[in-house]
Amino acid sequence: MVNKTTELSLSDFNSLSQLIATSGAIDLSKLVPSQEGLQEYIGTKDKLNEMGVKNEFQSPREALASYINRKYFRGVNPATELTFINGIKQAIFLAVVSSIGDGDSVIVFEPYTTDLKTVVELCGARPVYIPLKEPDFRIDWSEVQRAINATTKLMIISSPHLLTGQTLLPEDLEELQRLINGTKIKLVINESLSEMAYSTSTGASVNFYPKLCQITYRIGSLNLPFAHNDSNIAYCIAPEKLMAHYIAIKHAIADDPDFNSSVYLSLLINNDEQTKMLPSLLERNYNLVVARLKDSKFKVSNQTAGYMVLLDYKDYDDIKDVEMAKRLIEKGVGLMPLSFFSHDRQCRRMLGMNISIKSSLLEEALNRLANL
């Protein structure tokens, strides 16, 4: 039986976690994939070793460069165009600091996956927020064009998008290339979820666009593709000139990550069979969510990547997402209010659900939602 929790405040991530923990609700609000859920599906690290990681040992740099070359047909110099950082957030922050200064402006899309307001303002710049357009949360490039001016120096894009599961399409990247042609705008493109695309995805990577790559800090992850939450190692790929400045700033404010666990990950990332495991699980779970909630009052977002799924609850009740989250916690399910990822806390009547948890917990959570 779930305890009543309406008297508790729900204002941020910490209060949400506390509310869910004290209520006993099934927690589907986490913003990282569930390591337990993945291990249930593909087995433990020992089982993965039994399945065979056949690559000879390479340094993490060499392994990653080899992987990028094989997947995207793009050569990367592991010595001058690639570096590792302690986490995605730090990798993005370093790219921002490397690119802007006093009086500049930065285009940020909402719902954002990393709150950049503080670091942008510390650089003397200002964020310009552009909302992704419902129902599919696509970028409205005409709105981007109107927002670009002489002060615009950086644009930050996540693809696949953590919260909406949307990925840039080839036409998006072509339009992006057209819009910034002749400008001094640089790009930070967070592709840390690129290994979580479903079989139905038609998305494209910036790696296939040489002109864009010349002005892009491409951020990726070594641990997210395998839900290894015990390590938090991100990487940045950029042209040598951009990377030299990036590394200079990195050495001034951050240490190199601990590579003890990433040696294992560097072997895994060059094994095609392993890299298909997590997206296969997530696609299966996403299809389960769609099927189980088909006749409910919740509408499941249409997406082709990722482990977070958005539920539209407008047909259930017309209340703020924070209030809806509190109500569902009382019903035994903890979800994430989407307004937490908007600079002005704009409510879109949607909640985020992490679908990477153990199958038994996901089944029970869906039962509770379907029966509301």
Beta strands, then each sheet from edge to edge (+ up, - down):
strand 1: 26-27
strand 2: 82-85
strand 3: 105-110
strand 4: 126-131
strand 5: 152-158
strand 6: 186-190
strand 7: 216-221
strand 8: 234-237
strand 9: 299-300
strand 10: 308-312
strand 11: 333-334
strand 12: 336-337
strand 13: 350-354
sheet 1: 1+ 11+
sheet 2: 2+ 8- 7+ 6+ 5+ 3+ 4+
sheet 3: 9+ 10- 13+ 12-
end
